[in-house]
Amino acid sequence: MVIPPSLKTLVSQPQKPPLFLSLWTGITYLFLYLPIFVLIVLSFNNSPILSLPWRGMTGKWYSLAFSDRSLMESLANSLQVATAATLLATGFGLLTAWAIYRYQFLGRNALRIAVNLPILLPGVVTGVAMLAYFSSLDLPLSLLTVILGHGVFGLPVAMGSILARLTQFPVSLEEAAADLGAKPGRVFRDIILPYIRSAVISGALLAFTLSFDEVIVTIFLTGRDNTLPLEIWARLRTDITPEIAAAATLVLLGSSVFILLNQLVAKRDY
Amino acid sequence: MGIVTLENVSKIYPANQGHVYAVRDINLDIQAGEFYSLLGSSGSGKTTTLRLLGGFEIPEQGRILIADRDVTQQPPHQRNVHTVFQKYALFPHMSVMENIAYPLTVAGVIKEEIAQRVEEAIATFRLEGLTDRKPNQLSGGQQQRVALARALIDRPKVLLLDEPLSALDAKIREEVRQELRELQKRTQITFIYVTHDQEEAMALSDRIAVMHDGKVEQVGTPSEIYNQPASLFVAKFIGKANLLKGKVINSSTVDINGYLLDIQGSFRNQEHKLVSGNEVTVMIRPERLQINPRTLRDQEITGKIINCTYIGQTREYQVSTSMGVLNITKLSTGTDYAIDSTVEISWSTEDCVIL
C-alpha cells in the first residue's frame, strides 16, 4: 500500500540513537575486538618480532606454523582431547538432564546445582582436586586424565543446554506418541530426541570449544603431552614470534566456525 | 455392560494442605458405538476422567474397564484407545503423511499396507495435496483433520476427544461439528468427548454426563438433561431457567410468594422434597411460558413486561409478576409486546420441574 505523503510524518520512524551512545558503543567494541584485530594483523606482518610497525604482508608465519612439528602435535592432541571430552560430556550431560527433567528423586535440586560446580569453582580448585584424586587412584597423568577433566567441566555445559530445551518440550507430544502405541523407548527416539537434537549438538559444540582452549585444569592434569593452548603459552615465555600469532589466528578461525555452526543449528529448531 | 466402564473411580492430587479429589467415586457405563460427552466447567473433573481413560493418570481408587479388560494400571501404549488432544499434539518434525502413519509404523505394519491405508485416510479426511507439509504449515481445521486421521487409522475401539473444537474459529466450528457427528455414525467407533460447551454437547451427543466438582451430576440424553434436570446445578448449567423458590403446601401445591403453583403433573425427580413446609425450587424453561395464548393452559399469572431483548430468531422478555421476574423466550415472528404492557402468562403443570 502506498502511504500518502501527508500521512508519512505520522508513521513512526525507527528512532536514531543519540551521538553519545553511538560513540560509547563504538568504544566498547574497540575495547573488545581491537586486541584480536591486532593479533590478526601481526600474524601477517613481515617482521621477526611480535610487534608493530607494519613491515609488509607475508604468509610465511603460517607456513612456518604448519611445518612446526611440536605445534602440529599439540594441535592433534587438543583435537583428540576435545573430541573425547565432548563425547563424554554430551553423553553424561544428556543422561543427567533426562534424570533431572523426568524423575523426582531425593537430592534432585542438589544434583542440578552440584553438576555446575566444576565450572563455578576456580580452575585451580578443580585442577588440584582432580590431580589429588587421580594420583590416589594411581592413574598416571596423560591425555586420558586431561580428557576426564575436560569431560567433567563439559558436562554441565552440555547438560544445561539440553535441560533448557527439555523443559520446553510439550508433554502432550510424548503423551500423543504413547497414546498411539509407542513404547517409552520408541517415544524417546521418535519424538523427544528429534526435539532436543539441536540442543544436544549445540551443547556438544560448546563443550568442544571449552575443552579446546582450556589451560588451567590442563596444566594440572597433563603428562608429557601438551595441548595447543599450553604449547602456545609455553612458547610465549621463551621466544615471541609471529608464528604464535598465526597459530592463535587459526584457533580463532576454528572457534568462529564452531560459533557460527552453533547459531545455524539453533535456527533449525522447530 | 458397556465398552467403557468406570467403577467407583477416584483420582486424588496432592494440594497445599492434604489433597484434593480431581474426580471422586465416579461410575460411568458407556455403550459401544455411543457418542458420549463429558460436560462440565473447568475443574469439574471431565479432563481428568478422559486422562484416566487414556492412561495418562492412574486412579487411586476404583477400576476402569475397556472392552471387558481391566486397564486400570495399564500404560497408554497398551490401551486400545486413541486421543485427539486439545491442541492436536501433531508431531512437528513429521510430515502430514508421517503423522497419520505413526500408529501403523509403531505397530510394525508392512510398508505397502501403511501406504495404502494412509492414502485412504488422506482421501477420507480431504487432505490431498497436503501430505508433505509439516503441521505448522496447515490451518487449524486441517490440523484437526490430521489429528483425527492419525487417531482413527488403526481403528481403535474408543476415541477420546479433549475439546477438539476449542482451537477452531467459531465459523468453521459448526461445520466441523457436523463432520464429527457424521464420522462417528459412519465408523461406529465409541467417541468420548470432553467439552465445556453445552450447546456442542447437546448437538453431538447420544448421551451426556454432566460433571461438577469431580462428581457426575447426571447422565442422560440431551433432552433428558435439558427437560428433566436431576439437580439444581444441572438446571442452571444447561440452558436458561426460571428458578422459583417456594414452600411446599402439599404434594400438588407450592406457595411461591403467595401464588399457589399447581405442580400436579410436574417432573419430580426429587419427590422426597415434597414434604409440607419444606423449601423447594420449581424450574420452568423460558420457552415453556406463553404470553397471551389463544387458549389458556393449566395455569396463568398476570404480569407486566419490563424488558425485551431481540436476538434475531427469538425475543427474550422479562416479565414482572407476583411470583417474581420471569424470563420468557418467544419466537420473534409472533406479536411483539411493548414494555410496560400487561400480559397473561400461561403454562401447563408438566412444564414444572421440582428441584
Boltz contact constraints between the chains, C-beta under 6 A:
constraints:
  - contact:
      token1: [A, 172]
      token2: [B, 85]
      max_distance: 6.0
  - contact:
      token1: [A, 172]
      token2: [B, 89]
      max_distance: 6.0
  - contact:
      token1: [A, 173]
      token2: [B, 89]
      max_distance: 6.0
  - contact:
      token1: [A, 175]
      token2: [B, 56]
      max_distance: 6.0
  - contact:
      token1: [A, 176]
      token2: [B, 89]
      max_distance: 6.0
  - contact:
      token1: [A, 178]
      token2: [B, 76]
      max_distance: 6.0
  - contact:
      token1: [A, 178]
      token2: [B, 77]
      max_distance: 6.0
  - contact:
      token1: [A, 179]
      token2: [B, 54]
      max_distance: 6.0
  - contact:
      token1: [A, 179]
      token2: [B, 76]
      max_distance: 6.0
  - contact:
      token1: [A, 179]
      token2: [B, 82]
      max_distance: 6.0
  - contact:
      token1: [A, 179]
      token2: [B, 83]
      max_distance: 6.0
  - contact:
      token1: [A, 180]
      token2: [B, 102]
      max_distance: 6.0
  - contact:
      token1: [A, 180]
      token2: [B, 103]
      max_distance: 6.0
  - contact:
      token1: [A, 181]
      token2: [B, 77]
      max_distance: 6.0
  - contact:
      token1: [A, 181]
      token2: [B, 103]
      max_distance: 6.0
  - contact:
      token1: [A, 181]
      token2: [B, 106]
      max_distance: 6.0
  - contact:
      token1: [A, 181]
      token2: [B, 107]
      max_distance: 6.0
  - contact:
      token1: [A, 182]
      token2: [B, 77]
      max_distance: 6.0
  - contact:
      token1: [A, 182]
      token2: [B, 106]
      max_distance: 6.0
  - contact:
      token1: [A, 183]
      token2: [B, 77]
      max_distance: 6.0
  - contact:
      token1: [A, 194]
      token2: [B, 93]
      max_distance: 6.0
  - contact:
      token1: [A, 270]
      token2: [B, 92]
      max_distance: 6.0
  - contact:
      token1: [A, 270]
      token2: [B, 93]
      max_distance: 6.0
